Amino acid sequence: MNSSQMRMTCALGLAALLSCAVVCPRVLAQSPTRVNAKHHEKTSVVLSTDVGNEIDDQWAIAYLLASPELNVLGIVSAHAPSLPAPSAHSTYLVLRDEVENRLGLRDHAPLFEGSSLPLLDTHTPQPNSGTNFILEESRHFDKENRLVVLTIGAATDVASALLQDPTIVDRISILAMAFTNRSVSGGKEYNVENDVKAWQVLLNSDVPLTIGSGDVCRTYLALNFEQAKELISSHGPVGAWLWGQYQTWYYRTVKPLRVNDFSKPWIIWDIITLAYVQGMATGETLPRPKLEDDLSIKPTTSGKTMTWITAVDSKRMWTDFLEQLDNFQRHHAAGSVSGSDLVSLP
């Protein structure tokens, strides 16, 4: 996920530093969740990601798979126009590299290739193995115990699941990084732009929906060069790899002409979903808007609601991220890489 024209403001203070399916085996999971209402149960999640398009997905995936509170049932690769076609296959390759080589997991949740194309309209799904997986897994859940679908890329695959089986709205909830903000022009954001029809499907449905928007990410999840280095670089081979990812993206995208200035931050956008699902972010329930074809957000009289994330406890989240990452690496043979050995960014 990248949107250079709107995603580079507000540094985080130093206080915040602390085409076919390919299916792989399951990850072992873990201990009581911090957000599940039922004690001693983990939160079951499926992730949809356009990893490889930028760097924040890599950080989010590491946090996801290192968190013992989450029961990760599977991960689906989403499409992104900045990656080689078929782009969902490109993201699948980056995803598998991170899971198996960087994180060193041989026994892990299944990985699926999603759709490489957006929806054609709001009535026709793009069937694929990732969508079928979401549908099959959802059948083990109900209104009282929902499967959480984390969406940190184009929403094509989860929207296709809703179109293929509308009853899924009673079995899942969706937690996404999307939209610039809640204003009328807030739809002009990378994840939304990559499949406008998919977001129209989600907003028009009755599925429980929570969104972490770009303005909140900028406020709470921005790291400048030195902050990112201090935060992650010394935390084992995975930390060194994530720091290497940050450096390469920073020099390529943030700083190509800023020779002696390292103050401008980059934002780890997608990790907002992990903060919220683990109880380290707050939200506000508001009327559910409509997304127009021109990406404008308009109010409706449907009576439906949704949740907008309003704040992230950054210090707590980064501290937890590092603790989980360190503990994960004590129990897994994560791969060792240098700062220049990067997964295939575009």
Stockholm file with secondary structure:
# STOCKHOLM 1.0

chainA/1-346         MNSSQMRMTCALGLAALLSCAVVCPRVLAQSPTRVNAKHHEKTSVVLSTDVGNEIDDQWAIAYLLASPELNVLGIVSAHAPSLPAPSAHSTYLVLRDEVENRLGLRDHAPLFEGSSLPLLDTHTPQPNSGTNFILEESRHFDKENRLVVLTIGAATDVASALLQDPTIVDRISILAMAFTNRSVSGGKEYNVENDVKAWQVLLNSDVPLTIGSGDVCRTYLALNFEQAKELISSHGPVGAWLWGQYQTWYYRTVKPLRVNDFSKPWIIWDIITLAYVQGMATGETLPRPKLEDDLSIKPTTSGKTMTWITAVDSKRMWTDFLEQLDNFQRHHAAGSVSGSDLVSLP
#=GR chainA/1-346 SS CCCTTTSCCCCCCGGGCCCCCCCCCCBCCCSCCSSCSSTTCCEEEEEEECTTSSSHHHHHHHHHHHCTTEEEEEEEECCCTTSCSSHHHHHHHHHHIIIIIISCCSSBCCEEECCSSCCSSSSCCCCCHHHHHHHHHHTTCBTTBCEEEEEESCCHHHHHHHHHCGGGGGTEEEEEECCSCSSTTTTCSHHHHTTHHHHHHHHHSCSCEEEECHHHHHHHSEECHHHHHHHHTTSHHHHHHHHHHHHHHIIIIICTTCTTCCCCCEECTTHHHHHHHTTCEEEEEEECCEECTTSCEECCSSCCEEEEEEEECHHHHHHHHHHHHHHHHHHSCCCCCCTTCCCCCC
#=GC SS_cons         CCCTTTSCCCCCCGGGCCCCCCCCCCBCCCSCCSSCSSTTCCEEEEEEECTTSSSHHHHHHHHHHHCTTEEEEEEEECCCTTSCSSHHHHHHHHHHIIIIIISCCSSBCCEEECCSSCCSSSSCCCCCHHHHHHHHHHTTCBTTBCEEEEEESCCHHHHHHHHHCGGGGGTEEEEEECCSCSSTTTTCSHHHHTTHHHHHHHHHSCSCEEEECHHHHHHHSEECHHHHHHHHTTSHHHHHHHHHHHHHHIIIIICTTCTTCCCCCEECTTHHHHHHHTTCEEEEEEECCEECTTSCEECCSSCCEEEEEEEECHHHHHHHHHHHHHHHHHHSCCCCCCTTCCCCCC
//
